[in-house]
Amino acid sequence: MDKRPVTPRQPADHTAGGSLAPTTTVAGTDRKLPLSQLLPLGFQHTVIAILAAIPVPLIISASAGLSPAETRFFVSAVIFCAGVSSLLAALNIIPRTSPLIPMALGANFAVIPVVTSTLLGADNIRLGFAAVAGCTMAAGLFCFLLSGVWVKLRRFFPPIVVGTNLMVLGVALLPNTFHWMMGDRAYDLTQSIELKPFFLALGIFLFHIFLSKYLKGFLGNLSILIALLAGTIAAALMGMVDMTPVADAPWFDLNLPGHYGLPRLDFGMLPSYLIVMILGMVEVSGTSMGIHNIVEKEMDEKQFGRTLKTLGIATFFSGGFNAVQPTAFVQNLGILDLSKEKSRYATACAGGMLLIAGFIPKFSALISVIPQPVLGGLGFAIFGVIIGSAVNMLKGVEFSGNQNMLIIGLSLGVAMLPSVYPNFYANFPELVQNIFGSGILAGALTSISLNFFFNFKELMGKKPTAAATTEEQPAKAAPEICEVETAE
């Protein structure tokens, strides 16, 4: 009898010999689609990927004070690299490195505080982006080299750690929503919000809630995009949109390596980039297990290694092409589940569309002129869904007879400290400031350390294989995340 594990969602075919054989493992992911199906499915993934990716460069640009032209180029670079990264995951472009699964990748929210600190700490924007490029490329190389042994380290990142880190991410990013609504008065705690941006943000907030309730299926997945368009139109009618950057932007431009000069390593910031890379490896491990579960493809050690090799190569490439570290988009899991189409060529098509969009600066300029109060009205949903996904993941965690509740509570407390007091670590060495001055990194390190301290015996006693982990965790965690995103 064939004793290969069958995942909970995988149908089994009882053959005459009594063996269990997967029926759609190959046909589902490798099926080539006709153009009439490929284009709409690819467009669907493209829209969701853009919505998931563009907040990252917009937040960094607003926090670091980038000009409209710099913001436009940054957005184009992020979209272009998201396309290349998605193609690397779906197609065998570099032999023996691709998992060949429908996994869309793009900018990682966890890099926001680290990249912002790098840009603000540099003498000028060119040196700042050169340092971002160098540190991102080093992190990508680190991920690629660690991919072969990562499966042996995964025991240290159980669902309690992954779920807590996801919650820390949402909580740490949520204050950006408040800053967007405040506009020019952000970060000044003595100021109150102006009425015009307040009512614009409130209107978008309520409009999105309405869309989330009444739009279903494909349109339901576009609720953020619809609210974003409606909010921008409303802001334009209120005289809050400056279309000059769109008019000045060219129709076509190339994103070439070295736009800001040769990459350089900032050894003070590099540890922060490596920590974010490790967190990204944890996140991609969980998301990719969910994808393998949905597409009914076994995730053995070779698949695990290839998934992380793709992440490493994509990160190295993104650094060289002026973007930031990518991650696998959980949102696209919802598209896979809704469409019931598991072909990797759908996300490959999306990757091609993203790549082309990255060559059109007017598209990026149009995104860059979205008023901050519009983003503020949607920020509650964007970051709130991350927190909701964390709650869903933590539902499968055991809380009786252990200190898992304390791990979550202390990690969130440490993560919130820099958000409330940004200069809390100002008198500490630069390395401490770079790591603990970011709520995301501080909270993540706290959860990993506390889990190791409280659950040491359990961690050292378990010796999971990739296959065993695939059977146990995705069945609990990944589909639940998928359901949260689909509901959104």
C-alpha positions as CSV (number, residue, x, y, z in Angstrom):
1,M,0.0,0.0,0.0
2,D,1.2,3.5,-0.8
3,K,1.7,5.2,2.6
4,R,2.2,8.8,1.4
5,P,0.2,11.2,3.6
6,V,-3.0,12.5,2.2
7,T,-3.9,16.0,3.3
8,P,-7.4,16.6,4.8
9,R,-8.7,18.3,1.7
10,Q,-7.2,15.8,-0.8
11,P,-9.6,13.3,-2.4
12,A,-8.4,9.8,-2.5
13,D,-9.0,7.2,-5.2
14,H,-9.4,3.7,-3.9
15,T,-7.9,1.7,-6.7
16,A,-8.3,-2.0,-7.4
17,G,-5.1,-2.7,-5.5
18,G,-6.4,-1.0,-2.4
19,S,-3.9,1.9,-2.5
20,L,-4.6,5.5,-1.9
21,A,-3.5,7.8,-4.7
22,P,-4.0,11.5,-5.0
23,T,-6.2,12.3,-8.0
24,T,-5.5,15.9,-8.8
25,T,-2.0,16.6,-7.4
26,V,-0.4,17.1,-10.8
27,A,-3.4,18.0,-13.0
28,G,-4.6,20.8,-10.7
29,T,-1.5,22.9,-10.4
30,D,0.0,22.1,-13.8
31,R,-3.1,22.4,-16.0
32,K,-2.7,25.0,-18.8
33,L,-5.8,27.2,-19.1
34,P,-7.4,28.6,-22.2
35,L,-6.9,32.4,-22.6
36,S,-10.6,33.1,-21.9
37,Q,-10.0,31.7,-18.4
38,L,-6.4,32.6,-17.9
39,L,-6.8,36.4,-18.3
40,P,-9.8,37.0,-15.9
41,L,-8.3,34.7,-13.3
42,G,-4.9,36.4,-13.7
43,F,-6.5,39.8,-13.4
44,Q,-8.3,38.8,-10.2
45,H,-5.0,37.8,-8.6
46,T,-3.3,40.9,-10.0
47,V,-5.9,43.3,-8.3
48,I,-5.6,41.5,-5.0
49,A,-1.8,41.5,-5.2
50,I,-1.7,45.2,-6.0
51,L,-4.0,46.0,-3.1
52,A,-1.9,44.0,-0.8
53,A,1.4,45.5,-2.0
54,I,0.9,49.2,-2.5
55,P,0.2,50.2,1.1
56,V,3.9,49.3,1.9
57,P,5.6,51.8,-0.4
58,L,2.9,54.4,0.4
59,I,3.4,54.1,4.2
60,I,7.2,54.2,3.8
61,S,7.0,57.2,1.4
62,A,4.7,59.1,3.8
63,S,6.8,58.3,6.8
64,A,10.2,59.1,5.2
65,G,8.9,62.2,3.4
66,L,9.6,61.1,-0.2
67,S,8.7,63.4,-3.1
68,P,5.9,62.5,-5.5
69,A,8.4,61.4,-8.1
70,E,10.3,59.3,-5.6
71,T,7.1,57.7,-4.4
72,R,6.0,57.0,-7.9
73,F,9.3,55.2,-8.7
74,F,9.1,53.3,-5.4
75,V,5.6,52.1,-6.1
76,S,6.6,51.0,-9.7
77,A,9.6,49.1,-8.3
78,V,7.5,47.3,-5.7
79,I,4.8,46.3,-8.3
80,F,7.5,45.2,-10.9
81,C,9.3,43.0,-8.3
82,A,6.0,41.5,-7.1
83,G,5.4,40.4,-10.7
84,V,8.9,38.8,-11.0
85,S,8.6,37.1,-7.6
86,S,5.2,35.6,-8.5
87,L,6.6,34.3,-11.7
88,L,9.6,32.7,-9.9
89,A,7.1,30.8,-7.6
90,A,4.9,29.6,-10.5
91,L,7.3,28.8,-13.3
92,N,10.6,26.9,-13.5
93,I,12.6,29.9,-14.5
94,I,15.6,29.0,-12.4
95,P,16.0,25.2,-12.4
96,R,15.5,23.3,-9.1
97,T,14.5,26.4,-7.2
98,S,10.8,26.9,-7.8
99,P,8.0,25.1,-5.9
100,L,5.7,25.4,-9.0
101,I,2.7,26.5,-7.0
102,P,0.1,29.4,-7.5
103,M,1.8,31.7,-4.9
104,A,1.6,35.4,-5.4
105,L,4.4,37.4,-3.7
106,G,4.9,41.1,-3.0
107,A,6.1,43.7,-0.5
108,N,6.1,42.6,3.2
109,F,4.5,44.8,5.8
110,A,7.1,43.8,8.3
111,V,9.8,45.8,6.5
112,I,8.0,49.1,7.0
113,P,9.7,50.3,10.2
114,V,13.1,48.9,9.2
115,V,13.1,50.6,5.8
116,T,11.7,53.8,7.2
117,S,14.4,53.9,9.8
118,T,17.1,53.3,7.2
119,L,15.8,56.1,5.0
120,L,15.4,58.6,7.8
121,G,18.9,57.7,9.3
122,A,20.7,58.2,6.0
123,D,22.3,61.6,4.9
124,N,20.1,61.7,1.8
125,I,17.5,59.5,0.0
126,R,20.0,58.1,-2.5
127,L,22.2,56.8,0.3
128,G,19.2,55.5,2.2
129,F,17.9,53.5,-0.7
130,A,21.4,52.2,-1.5
131,A,21.5,50.9,2.1
132,V,18.0,49.4,1.7
133,A,19.1,47.6,-1.4
134,G,22.3,46.2,0.1
135,C,20.7,45.0,3.3
136,T,17.7,43.5,1.4
137,M,20.1,41.6,-1.0
138,A,22.1,40.3,2.0
139,A,18.9,39.1,3.6
140,G,17.8,37.3,0.4
141,L,21.2,35.5,0.3
142,F,20.8,34.6,3.9
143,C,17.3,33.1,3.2
144,F,18.6,31.1,0.2
145,L,21.5,29.6,2.1
146,L,19.3,28.7,5.1
147,S,16.6,27.1,3.0
148,G,18.1,23.6,3.1
149,V,18.1,23.4,6.9
150,W,15.0,25.5,7.6
151,V,12.7,22.5,7.9
152,K,14.7,21.4,10.9
153,L,14.3,24.8,12.6
154,R,10.5,25.0,12.1
155,R,9.8,23.4,15.5
156,F,10.8,26.8,17.1
157,F,8.0,28.6,15.2
158,P,4.7,26.8,16.2
159,P,1.3,28.4,15.6
160,I,1.5,30.2,19.0
161,V,4.5,32.1,17.7
162,V,3.3,32.6,14.1
163,G,-0.2,33.7,15.3
164,T,1.3,36.1,17.9
165,N,3.7,37.6,15.3
166,L,0.7,38.1,13.0
167,M,-1.2,39.9,15.7
168,V,1.9,42.0,16.6
169,L,2.2,43.0,12.9
170,G,-1.5,44.2,12.8
171,V,-1.3,46.0,16.1
172,A,2.0,47.7,15.3
173,L,0.8,48.9,11.9
174,L,-2.6,50.1,13.0
175,P,-1.3,53.6,14.3
176,N,-0.5,54.4,10.6
177,T,-4.2,54.7,10.1
178,F,-4.4,57.4,12.7
179,H,-1.5,59.3,11.2
180,W,-3.1,59.2,7.8
181,M,-6.3,60.6,9.1
182,M,-4.4,63.4,10.8
183,G,-2.6,64.4,7.6
184,D,-0.2,67.3,8.2
185,R,-1.0,67.2,12.0
186,A,0.2,63.7,12.4
187,Y,2.6,62.9,15.3
188,D,1.6,66.1,17.2
189,L,-0.4,64.8,20.2
190,T,-1.6,68.4,21.0
191,Q,-3.5,68.7,17.6
192,S,-7.0,67.6,16.8
193,I,-8.2,66.4,13.4
194,E,-9.6,68.8,10.8
195,L,-13.3,68.3,9.8
196,K,-12.8,67.8,6.1
197,P,-10.3,64.8,6.4
198,F,-12.3,63.4,9.3
199,F,-15.6,63.2,7.4
200,L,-13.8,61.9,4.3
201,A,-12.1,59.1,6.3
202,L,-15.4,58.4,8.2
203,G,-17.3,58.2,4.9
204,I,-14.8,55.7,3.4
205,F,-14.8,53.7,6.6
206,L,-18.6,53.3,6.6
207,F,-18.8,52.8,2.8
208,H,-16.3,49.9,3.0
209,I,-18.4,48.3,5.9
210,F,-21.4,48.5,3.6
211,L,-19.6,46.9,0.7
212,S,-18.2,44.2,2.9
213,K,-21.7,43.2,4.0
214,Y,-23.5,43.3,0.6
215,L,-20.9,42.4,-2.0
216,K,-20.2,38.7,-2.5
217,G,-17.9,36.5,-4.5
218,F,-15.5,38.3,-6.9
219,L,-16.9,41.8,-6.2
220,G,-16.6,41.1,-2.5
221,N,-12.9,40.5,-3.0
222,L,-12.6,43.9,-4.7
223,S,-14.3,45.8,-1.8
224,I,-11.0,47.6,-0.8
225,L,-10.4,48.6,-4.5
226,I,-14.0,49.9,-4.9
227,A,-13.8,51.9,-1.7
228,L,-10.4,53.3,-2.6
229,L,-11.7,54.5,-6.0
230,A,-14.8,56.0,-4.5
231,G,-12.8,57.7,-1.8
232,T,-10.3,59.2,-4.3
233,I,-13.2,60.5,-6.4
234,A,-14.9,62.0,-3.4
235,A,-11.6,63.6,-2.3
236,A,-11.1,65.0,-5.8
237,L,-14.6,66.6,-5.6
238,M,-13.5,68.1,-2.3
239,G,-10.4,69.6,-3.8
240,M,-8.0,67.3,-1.9
241,V,-6.3,65.5,-4.9
242,D,-3.4,67.0,-6.8
243,M,-3.2,65.3,-10.3
244,T,0.0,67.1,-11.2
245,P,2.3,64.0,-10.6
246,V,0.1,62.0,-12.9
247,A,0.3,64.6,-15.7
248,D,4.1,64.8,-15.2
249,A,4.7,61.1,-15.2
250,P,5.8,59.4,-18.4
251,W,3.8,56.5,-19.9
252,F,6.8,54.1,-20.0
253,D,9.9,53.8,-17.9
254,L,12.4,51.1,-17.0
255,N,13.2,50.0,-13.5
256,L,16.9,49.4,-13.7
257,P,19.3,48.2,-10.9
258,G,21.4,50.9,-9.4
259,H,18.8,53.7,-9.7
260,Y,20.1,55.1,-6.4
261,G,23.7,54.0,-6.9
262,L,25.5,50.8,-6.0
263,P,24.0,48.9,-3.1
264,R,25.8,49.3,0.3
265,L,25.6,47.4,3.5
266,D,24.6,49.3,6.7
267,F,26.0,47.0,9.4
268,G,24.0,48.9,12.0
269,M,20.7,48.1,10.3
270,L,21.6,44.7,8.8
271,P,20.6,42.6,12.0
272,S,17.1,44.2,11.7
273,Y,16.8,43.1,8.1
274,L,17.9,39.6,9.0
275,I,15.3,39.3,11.8
276,V,12.6,40.5,9.3
277,M,13.8,37.9,6.9
278,I,13.5,35.1,9.5
279,L,9.9,36.4,10.3
280,G,9.2,36.3,6.5
281,M,10.5,32.8,6.3
282,V,8.1,31.8,9.1
283,E,5.2,33.6,7.4
284,V,5.9,32.1,3.9
285,S,6.3,28.6,5.4
286,G,2.8,28.8,6.9
287,T,1.2,30.4,3.8
288,S,2.8,28.0,1.4
289,M,1.6,25.0,3.5
290,G,-1.9,26.5,3.1
291,I,-1.5,26.7,-0.6
292,H,-0.2,23.2,-0.9
293,N,-3.2,22.0,1.1
294,I,-5.7,23.9,-1.2
295,V,-4.1,22.7,-4.4
296,E,-3.7,19.2,-3.1
297,K,0.0,19.0,-3.6
298,E,2.2,17.2,-1.1
299,M,4.7,19.4,0.6
300,D,7.8,17.3,1.3
301,E,11.3,18.6,2.3
302,K,12.2,19.3,-1.3
303,Q,9.1,21.4,-1.8
304,F,9.8,23.2,1.5
305,G,13.4,24.0,0.5
306,R,12.3,25.2,-3.0
307,T,9.7,27.5,-1.5
308,L,12.3,29.3,0.6
309,K,14.8,29.3,-2.2
310,T,12.3,31.2,-4.3
311,L,11.8,33.6,-1.4
312,G,15.5,34.2,-1.1
313,I,16.0,34.7,-4.8
314,A,13.0,37.0,-5.0
315,T,14.3,39.1,-2.0
316,F,17.8,39.4,-3.5
317,F,16.2,40.4,-6.8
318,S,13.9,42.9,-5.1
319,G,16.8,44.6,-3.3
320,G,18.7,44.9,-6.6
321,F,15.7,46.4,-8.4
322,N,15.0,49.1,-5.8
323,A,12.1,47.4,-3.9
324,V,11.8,45.6,-0.5
325,Q,11.6,42.1,0.8
326,P,8.5,40.2,-0.5
327,T,6.2,37.8,1.2
328,A,3.5,35.4,0.2
329,F,0.1,37.2,0.1
330,V,-2.4,35.5,2.3
331,Q,-5.2,37.4,0.5
332,N,-4.6,35.3,-2.7
333,L,-5.4,32.2,-0.7
334,G,-9.0,33.4,-0.7
335,I,-8.9,33.7,-4.5
336,L,-7.7,30.2,-4.9
337,D,-10.5,28.9,-2.6
338,L,-13.2,31.0,-4.2
339,S,-12.3,30.4,-7.9
340,K,-11.7,26.6,-7.3
341,E,-9.0,27.0,-10.0
342,K,-5.6,25.7,-8.8
343,S,-3.5,26.2,-11.9
344,R,-0.2,27.9,-11.2
345,Y,-0.5,29.5,-14.6
346,A,-3.2,31.9,-13.2
347,T,-0.7,33.4,-10.8
348,A,2.0,33.3,-13.5
349,C,-0.4,35.4,-15.7
350,A,-0.8,37.8,-12.7
351,G,2.9,38.0,-12.4
352,G,3.2,39.0,-16.0
353,M,0.5,41.7,-15.5
354,L,2.2,43.1,-12.5
355,L,5.5,43.2,-14.3
356,I,4.0,45.2,-17.2
357,A,2.2,47.5,-14.7
358,G,5.6,48.2,-13.1
359,F,6.8,49.7,-16.5
360,I,3.9,52.3,-16.5
361,P,4.8,55.2,-14.2
362,K,1.4,56.9,-14.8
363,F,-0.3,53.9,-13.1
364,S,2.1,54.3,-10.1
365,A,1.6,58.1,-10.0
366,L,-2.1,57.6,-9.9
367,I,-1.7,55.4,-6.8
368,S,0.7,57.9,-5.2
369,V,-1.8,60.8,-5.3
370,I,-4.4,59.0,-3.2
371,P,-5.0,61.3,-0.3
372,Q,-3.9,60.1,3.1
373,P,-7.4,60.4,4.8
374,V,-8.7,57.9,2.2
375,L,-6.0,55.5,3.2
376,G,-6.9,56.3,6.8
377,G,-10.5,55.3,6.3
378,L,-9.4,52.0,4.9
379,G,-6.5,51.4,7.2
380,F,-8.8,50.0,9.9
381,A,-9.8,47.2,7.5
382,I,-6.4,46.6,6.0
383,F,-4.6,46.2,9.3
384,G,-7.7,44.9,11.2
385,V,-8.0,41.9,8.9
386,I,-4.4,41.0,9.8
387,I,-5.4,41.0,13.5
388,G,-8.5,38.9,12.6
389,S,-6.3,36.4,10.8
390,A,-4.1,36.1,13.8
391,V,-7.1,35.4,16.0
392,N,-8.3,32.7,13.6
393,M,-4.9,31.1,13.7
394,L,-4.7,31.2,17.5
395,K,-8.0,29.4,17.8
396,G,-6.2,26.1,17.2
397,V,-3.6,26.8,20.0
398,E,-3.9,25.0,23.4
399,F,-4.2,27.5,26.3
400,S,-4.8,25.1,29.2
401,G,-1.9,24.2,31.5
402,N,0.6,26.5,29.8
403,Q,1.7,30.1,29.5
404,N,0.6,30.8,25.9
405,M,-1.7,33.6,27.0
406,L,1.2,35.3,28.7
407,I,3.3,34.9,25.6
408,I,0.6,36.8,23.5
409,G,0.1,39.5,26.2
410,L,3.7,40.3,26.8
411,S,4.6,40.3,23.1
412,L,1.8,42.8,22.3
413,G,2.8,45.0,25.3
414,V,6.5,45.1,24.1
415,A,5.3,45.8,20.5
416,M,3.1,48.7,21.5
417,L,5.8,50.5,23.5
418,P,7.6,52.2,20.6
419,S,4.3,53.2,19.1
420,V,3.3,55.1,22.2
421,Y,6.8,56.4,23.0
422,P,8.8,56.6,19.7
423,N,11.9,57.9,21.6
424,F,11.8,55.3,24.4
425,Y,15.1,53.7,23.3
426,A,16.8,57.0,22.2
427,N,19.6,56.7,24.9
428,F,20.4,53.1,24.0
429,P,23.0,51.8,21.5
430,E,22.1,52.1,17.8
431,L,21.6,48.3,17.5
432,V,19.1,48.3,20.3
433,Q,17.3,51.2,18.8
434,N,17.1,49.6,15.4
435,I,15.7,46.3,16.8
436,F,13.5,47.3,19.7
437,G,12.5,50.7,18.3
438,S,10.4,48.7,15.8
439,G,7.3,47.3,17.5
440,I,7.1,44.5,14.9
441,L,10.7,43.2,15.6
442,A,10.5,43.7,19.4
443,G,7.2,41.8,19.6
444,A,8.4,39.0,17.4
445,L,11.6,38.5,19.3
446,T,9.6,38.5,22.6
447,S,7.2,35.8,21.3
448,I,10.0,33.6,20.0
449,S,12.1,34.0,23.2
450,L,9.1,33.4,25.6
451,N,7.9,30.4,23.6
452,F,11.4,28.9,23.8
453,F,11.5,29.6,27.6
454,F,8.1,28.4,28.5
455,N,7.8,25.5,26.1
456,F,11.4,24.3,25.9
457,K,10.8,20.6,26.7
458,E,8.0,20.4,24.1
459,L,10.1,22.1,21.5
460,M,13.1,19.9,22.0
461,G,11.0,16.8,22.3
462,K,9.3,17.2,18.9
463,K,11.1,16.2,15.7
464,P,8.5,17.0,13.0
465,T,9.1,16.2,9.4
466,A,7.9,18.4,6.6
467,A,5.2,15.9,5.7
468,A,4.0,15.6,9.2
469,T,3.9,19.3,9.7
470,T,2.0,19.7,6.5
471,E,-0.7,17.3,7.7
472,E,-1.0,18.8,11.2
473,Q,-0.8,22.5,10.8
474,P,-2.4,23.6,7.5
475,A,-5.5,21.7,8.3
476,K,-6.0,24.0,11.3
477,A,-4.3,27.2,10.5
478,A,-4.2,27.9,6.8
479,P,-7.8,27.3,5.8
480,E,-8.9,29.4,8.7
481,I,-6.8,32.3,7.5
482,C,-8.3,31.7,4.1
483,E,-11.8,32.0,5.4
484,V,-11.0,35.3,7.1
485,E,-9.7,36.8,4.0
486,T,-12.5,35.5,1.9
487,A,-15.0,37.0,4.3
488,E,-13.2,40.3,3.9
